[in-house]
Amino acid sequence: MPRIEITRIRRLGAIFFAILLVFACSSPVSRSIYGLQPRQHVLVGDSLDLSLNIPPSLLKTLIIQADRPNALKVVRPGVAPIVQSTGEFNVSIKLFGIIPLRHVTVTAVPEIKVIPGGQSIGVMLNSSGVMVVGEAPVFEESGRESNPARRAGIMPGDLITQINGRSVSSEAQVRETIEELGRNHKEVVLTVKRNHRTFRTKLKPLYCQETGRYRIGIMIRDGAAGVGTLTFYEPESGCYGALGHMITDSQTMRPIELADGKIVLADIQGIRPGRRGQPGEKLGSFADDQMLSGNINNNSSCGIFGVLDEPLQNPLFGRPIPVALLNQTRVGPAKMLTVIDGQRVEAFDLIIEKIRPESVHDGKGLVICIVDQRLLEKSGGIIQGMSGSPIIQNGFLIGAVTHVFVNNPARGYGVPVEWMLRECGLLNTSIVHEQASNIGQSTPKQHYLCRIVV
């Protein structure tokens, strides 16, 4: 056979093989195999998530093995094995025990039960220093505007931690210190933290004709206060989680670096309904009683965490309920617990529309839609103050409400409770209760106390 003909046949064969390979890779079977999450978090006693679109006859030929003895219990061929022990191990899925199809890293954790929240809470957060939230020019005696802080390189979002070597923690302390140094014609040396970098800068306070005191040309804030919702309480450690998102400064959108803080029970006195393009909010006040109170020791991307002073009770749940991991969460109906009047926790209907495991970086792992007609009539949907409202599905706590779609208040995002538990240290291969004291975006804005001009 001529060489040219042989070359042509080889090319056709290669093309045919490539076409077969493309069809094989794009088939439902291949997509289901390679669509398996490479890392899975599973509760001990649950089955692995092996939702494969494979004919039952072929499914029985799969051999599933772990690289650690007694990690898995195989019930029967074709059925996903049950996880038997905690820890991390690797699982291989092979066809006929020979052809490798997929490798999955499994992290198994013990079952966790919590008391669901739903109570409205007042949140008071103090930053480690004072945050620069804006500029405010100094009007000198000549009428000329000046800004010493800007010339010294100070920017909104910076955190001032020291003045002339002395730590500062309040707006009043900064104002009084600058006034004293200005009257004595002394230089101000600021220690400033910007992102993960700390630096020092020097400036001289100027007398402001408009305010009658010495200033450096900035607006500052030392903390925040607002209304949110408690998500869960873990009885054995005393730890709680709330809000489901980080508290940030509403002007600079920078996270508030936590020094200390506390939560107390809040009383909801009214609702301002949300509308398209205009988020609503709960109108509440901090309650005087101590039925619910605790500290704040972690302000993270998945919420705030700390320890309650007293055990929590939920009138709708007499005993703790299990939490569900993200791979156990399903698209479909669920319930949200929140307060819309006084201190009464109520359950409202919603739908889990989409599950987004890839969104761990921003906490928006669930897309939700409020379908409860009474709640829609009262609030218009998700409003500020609902952040942290627990979501219950099939008797499991699966997440918390966090964000609202500005153009459609009935819809929004939620954070999976698995991410909250990992952030605060409760969801590990073992729970160490002695660590309780260390527990730790279209975001609904927080209500801040005030801002001071210095």
C-alpha positions in Angstrom: 0.0 0.0 0.0 1.4 3.4 -0.9 2.9 5.5 1.9 0.5 8.3 1.1 -2.5 6.0 1.6 -1.2 4.7 4.9 -0.6 8.3 6.1 -4.2 9.2 5.1 -5.6 6.2 6.9 -3.7 7.1 10.0 -4.9 10.7 9.9 -8.5 9.5 9.5 -8.1 7.1 12.4 -6.7 9.8 14.6 -9.6 12.1 13.7 -12.1 9.3 14.4 -10.4 8.5 17.7 -10.5 12.2 18.7 -14.2 12.4 17.9 -14.9 9.4 20.0 -12.9 10.8 22.8 -14.8 14.1 22.7 -18.1 12.3 22.7 -17.0 10.1 25.6 -15.8 13.1 27.7 -19.0 15.0 27.0 -21.3 12.1 27.8 -23.5 12.2 30.9 -21.5 9.4 32.4 -18.2 11.2 32.0 -19.6 14.5 33.2 -21.1 12.9 36.3 -17.7 11.2 37.1 -15.6 14.3 36.7 -18.3 16.5 38.2 -17.7 14.9 41.6 -16.2 17.3 44.1 -12.5 16.5 44.5 -12.9 17.3 48.3 -15.8 16.2 50.3 -16.7 17.0 53.9 -18.9 14.2 55.4 -20.4 13.5 58.8 -19.5 10.2 60.4 -22.4 7.7 59.7 -23.4 9.3 56.4 -22.7 8.0 52.9 -20.3 9.5 50.5 -21.8 11.8 47.9 -21.3 9.7 44.8 -24.2 10.9 42.6 -23.1 9.3 39.4 -25.2 9.2 36.2 -24.2 5.6 35.5 -26.5 2.7 34.5 -27.1 0.4 37.6 -25.4 -2.5 35.9 -22.2 -0.5 35.4 -22.5 1.1 38.9 -22.1 -2.3 40.5 -18.7 -2.8 38.8 -17.3 0.3 40.6 -14.8 -0.5 43.4 -14.5 2.2 46.0 -11.5 2.0 48.3 -10.0 4.3 51.0 -6.3 4.5 51.8 -7.0 4.1 55.5 -8.3 0.8 57.0 -11.9 0.8 58.3 -12.6 4.3 57.1 -15.5 3.1 54.9 -18.2 0.5 55.2 -19.4 -1.0 51.9 -23.1 -1.9 52.2 -23.4 -3.6 48.9 -22.2 -3.1 45.3 -23.7 0.0 43.6 -24.5 1.7 46.9 -22.3 4.6 48.2 -20.2 3.4 51.2 -20.8 4.8 54.7 -18.1 6.8 56.5 -17.1 5.1 59.8 -14.3 7.2 61.3 -13.2 10.8 61.6 -10.2 12.3 59.9 -8.9 12.9 56.4 -8.3 10.1 53.9 -8.3 9.5 50.1 -10.8 7.5 48.2 -10.3 6.0 44.8 -13.1 5.0 42.4 -12.1 2.3 39.9 -14.1 0.5 37.2 -13.8 -3.3 37.7 -11.2 -2.4 40.4 -8.7 -1.7 37.6 -9.5 1.4 35.6 -9.1 4.5 37.7 -12.0 7.0 37.3 -11.8 9.5 40.1 -9.9 10.3 43.3 -11.7 12.1 46.2 -10.2 13.5 49.4 -12.7 13.0 52.2 -12.7 14.9 55.6 -15.0 13.1 58.0 -16.2 15.0 61.1 -18.5 13.9 64.0 -22.1 14.9 64.0 -22.8 18.3 65.6 -26.1 19.4 67.1 -26.9 23.0 67.9 -29.8 25.1 69.2 -31.1 27.1 66.2 -31.2 30.9 66.8 -33.6 33.4 65.1 -33.5 35.9 68.0 -32.8 39.5 67.1 -29.6 40.7 68.7 -27.9 44.1 69.3 -24.3 44.0 68.1 -21.7 46.3 69.7 -18.2 46.1 68.2 -15.1 48.0 69.3 -12.1 48.2 66.9 -8.5 47.8 67.9 -7.7 51.5 67.3 -9.7 54.1 65.5 -10.6 53.9 61.8 -10.2 56.8 59.4 -13.5 57.0 57.6 -13.1 60.3 55.7 -11.5 63.7 55.4 -12.6 66.9 57.0 -10.4 69.9 56.0 -9.1 72.3 58.7 -10.1 76.0 58.2 -7.1 78.1 59.3 -7.4 81.7 60.6 -6.7 83.0 57.1 -9.7 81.1 55.8 -7.5 78.7 53.8 -8.4 75.0 53.8 -5.6 72.6 54.9 -5.3 68.9 55.6 -2.2 67.8 57.5 -3.3 64.2 57.6 -3.6 63.9 53.8 -0.2 65.5 53.4 1.2 62.9 55.9 -0.2 60.1 53.7 -3.3 59.1 55.9 -6.1 57.6 53.8 -9.7 56.5 54.6 -9.7 52.9 55.8 -6.5 53.3 57.7 -6.4 52.2 61.4 -4.7 54.5 63.8 -3.3 52.4 66.7 -1.0 54.8 68.5 -0.3 58.5 68.9 3.3 59.3 70.0 3.8 55.7 71.2 0.6 55.6 73.3 -2.2 53.1 72.3 -5.5 54.7 71.3 -8.9 53.0 71.5 -11.5 55.7 71.4 -12.6 58.7 69.4 -12.5 60.9 72.5 -9.0 59.9 73.4 -7.7 60.8 69.9 -9.5 64.1 69.9 -8.2 65.1 73.4 -4.6 63.9 72.6 -4.5 65.9 69.4 -5.9 69.0 71.1 -3.3 68.8 73.9 -0.4 68.3 71.5 -1.6 71.1 69.3 -1.9 73.6 72.2 1.6 72.7 73.3 2.9 73.1 69.7 4.1 69.5 69.6 4.4 67.2 66.7 2.1 64.2 66.3 3.5 60.8 65.4 0.8 58.4 64.2 1.2 54.6 64.1 -1.0 53.5 61.2 -2.1 50.0 60.1 -3.1 49.7 56.4 -4.2 46.2 55.3 -1.3 44.1 56.7 1.3 46.9 56.8 2.1 49.1 59.7 3.9 52.4 59.4 4.5 55.7 61.2 4.0 59.2 59.9 4.5 62.7 61.4 2.3 65.8 61.2 1.5 69.0 63.0 -2.0 69.8 64.3 -3.5 73.1 63.0 -6.0 75.4 64.8 -9.4 75.2 63.1 -11.2 78.5 63.1 -14.5 76.8 62.4 -14.5 74.4 65.3 -12.3 76.3 67.7 -9.8 73.5 68.4 -6.7 71.8 67.0 -7.3 69.2 64.3 -5.5 67.1 61.7 -8.2 66.9 59.1 -9.8 63.4 59.3 -13.1 61.8 60.5 -12.7 58.7 62.7 -14.8 56.0 64.2 -13.9 53.5 67.0 -16.7 51.0 66.7 -20.1 49.9 65.4 -23.5 49.1 66.7 -26.5 47.5 64.9 -29.2 44.9 64.8 -28.7 41.4 63.4 -29.9 37.8 64.0 -28.4 34.9 66.0 -27.8 31.8 63.9 -26.9 29.0 66.3 -25.8 28.1 69.8 -23.6 25.0 70.6 -24.6 23.8 74.1 -21.5 21.9 75.1 -19.0 24.7 74.3 -21.4 27.7 74.9 -20.3 29.1 71.5 -22.6 31.0 69.2 -22.6 32.2 65.6 -24.5 35.2 64.1 -24.9 37.5 61.1 -23.3 35.1 58.6 -21.1 37.9 57.2 -18.3 40.2 58.3 -19.1 43.6 59.8 -17.5 46.2 57.7 -17.3 50.0 57.7 -20.2 51.3 55.6 -18.1 54.1 54.1 -14.7 52.5 53.5 -16.1 48.9 53.2 -13.0 47.8 55.1 -13.4 45.1 57.8 -13.5 46.4 61.4 -10.5 45.0 63.2 -11.9 43.6 66.4 -10.7 44.6 69.8 -13.7 43.5 71.8 -17.5 43.5 71.6 -20.7 42.1 72.9 -24.2 41.0 71.8 -27.5 41.5 73.7 -31.1 40.7 73.0 -32.9 43.2 70.8 -36.5 44.2 70.6 -38.0 44.8 67.1 -40.4 47.7 67.3 -41.1 48.1 63.5 -40.3 47.1 60.0 -39.4 49.4 57.1 -40.3 47.2 54.0 -37.8 46.7 51.3 -38.5 47.7 47.7 -36.7 47.3 44.4 -33.5 49.4 44.6 -34.1 50.3 48.3 -33.4 47.7 51.0 -35.6 47.6 54.0 -34.6 47.2 57.6 -35.7 46.1 61.1 -36.2 49.0 63.5 -35.2 47.8 67.0 -33.7 48.7 70.3 -31.4 46.9 72.7 -33.3 45.1 75.4 -32.5 45.9 79.1 -32.8 42.3 80.3 -30.0 39.8 80.2 -31.9 36.9 78.7 -29.4 36.8 75.9 -25.9 38.2 76.0 -22.4 37.3 75.1 -19.0 38.4 74.0 -17.6 38.8 70.4 -14.1 37.5 69.8 -14.2 36.9 66.0 -15.4 39.1 63.2 -14.9 36.9 60.1 -16.1 36.6 56.6 -18.7 34.0 57.7 -20.1 36.0 60.7 -19.4 37.0 64.2 -18.6 34.4 66.9 -18.2 34.3 70.7 -19.5 32.7 73.9 -23.0 33.3 75.4 -23.2 34.1 79.1 -26.2 31.8 79.6 -27.6 28.8 77.7 -29.9 29.6 74.8 -33.4 28.4 74.5 -35.5 28.4 71.3 -39.3 28.2 71.8 -39.7 26.4 68.4 -37.0 23.7 69.2 -37.0 22.1 72.6 -33.7 20.2 71.9 -30.7 20.6 69.7 -30.9 19.7 66.0 -28.2 18.3 63.7 -26.4 20.5 61.2 -26.1 19.5 57.6 -23.0 19.9 55.5 -23.1 21.6 52.1 -23.3 18.3 50.2 -26.4 17.3 52.2 -28.2 20.6 51.4 -30.8 20.3 48.6 -32.5 22.7 46.2 -36.1 23.0 47.4 -38.3 24.2 50.3 -36.9 25.3 53.7 -37.8 27.5 56.7 -36.2 30.7 58.0 -36.3 31.7 61.6 -36.4 35.4 62.4 -38.2 38.1 64.5 -40.5 40.7 62.9 -42.3 41.9 66.0 -41.0 42.2 69.5 -38.8 39.2 70.6 -41.0 36.4 69.1 -39.1 34.0 66.8 -41.2 32.8 63.9 -40.7 30.4 61.0 -41.2 31.5 57.4 -41.1 29.7 54.1 -38.4 30.1 51.5 -36.9 28.1 48.6 -33.3 27.1 48.1 -32.9 28.0 44.4 -29.2 27.2 43.9 -26.2 25.8 45.8 -22.9 27.4 45.0 -20.0 25.4 46.6 -17.4 27.4 44.6 -18.4 30.7 46.5 -16.6 29.9 49.7 -14.5 33.0 49.3 -17.5 35.4 49.6 -19.8 33.3 51.7 -22.6 33.3 49.1 -23.1 29.6 48.9 -26.9 29.5 48.7 -29.3 31.4 46.5 -32.6 31.8 48.3 -36.1 33.2 47.6 -38.7 34.1 50.2 -42.1 32.7 49.3 -43.9 33.2 52.6 -46.8 35.6 51.7 -47.1 37.0 55.3 -43.4 37.9 55.4 -43.5 39.4 51.9 -46.4 41.6 52.9 -44.7 42.7 56.1 -41.1 43.2 55.0 -41.1 42.9 51.2 -38.6 40.0 51.6 -35.0 40.1 53.0 -34.2 43.3 55.0 -31.3 44.6 57.0 -31.4 43.0 60.5 -32.3 39.5 59.0 -28.6 38.7 58.5 -27.9 35.5 60.4 -31.5 34.2 60.3 -31.1 30.4 60.5 -32.3 28.3 57.6 -33.8 24.8 58.5 -34.4 22.0 55.9 -35.7 18.6 56.7 -34.9 19.0 60.4 -31.3 20.1 59.8 -29.7 23.5 60.2 -28.2 24.2 56.8 -27.3 27.9 56.7 -28.1 31.5 57.4 -29.5 34.4 55.5 -26.8 37.0 54.6 -27.5 39.2 51.6 -30.3 40.7 49.6 -30.7 41.3 45.9 -31.2 45.0 45.8 -33.4 44.8 42.7 -35.5 41.9 44.1 -35.8 42.0 47.9 -37.5 38.6 47.8 -34.3 36.9 46.7 -30.8 36.9 48.2 -27.9 34.8 49.4 -27.2 32.6 52.3 -24.0 31.2 53.9 -23.9 27.4 54.5 -23.7 26.6 58.2 -20.7 24.3 57.5 -18.6 27.3 56.5 -19.7 29.1 59.7 -18.8 26.1 61.9 -15.4 25.8 60.2 -14.7 29.5 60.7 -15.3 29.4 64.4 -13.5 26.1 65.0 -16.5 23.9 65.9 -16.3 21.7 62.8 -13.0 19.9 63.1 -12.1 16.2 63.1 -12.6 16.5 66.8 -14.3 19.3 68.9 -12.1 20.7 71.7 -14.4 22.5 74.1 -11.4 24.2 75.9 -11.0 26.3 72.7 -14.3 28.0 73.2 -12.7 31.3 74.4 -10.7 31.4 71.1 -13.6 30.8 68.8 -13.8 32.8 66.5 -20.4 42.2 49.0 -23.8 43.5 48.7 -23.5 43.1 52.4 -26.4 44.6 54.4 -25.0 47.7 56.0 -24.5 48.0 59.8 -25.8 50.9 61.9 -22.8 52.7 63.3 -22.7 54.8 66.5 -21.1 58.0 65.2 -18.1 59.5 63.6 -15.8 62.1 65.1 -13.9 64.9 63.3 -10.3 65.4 64.4 
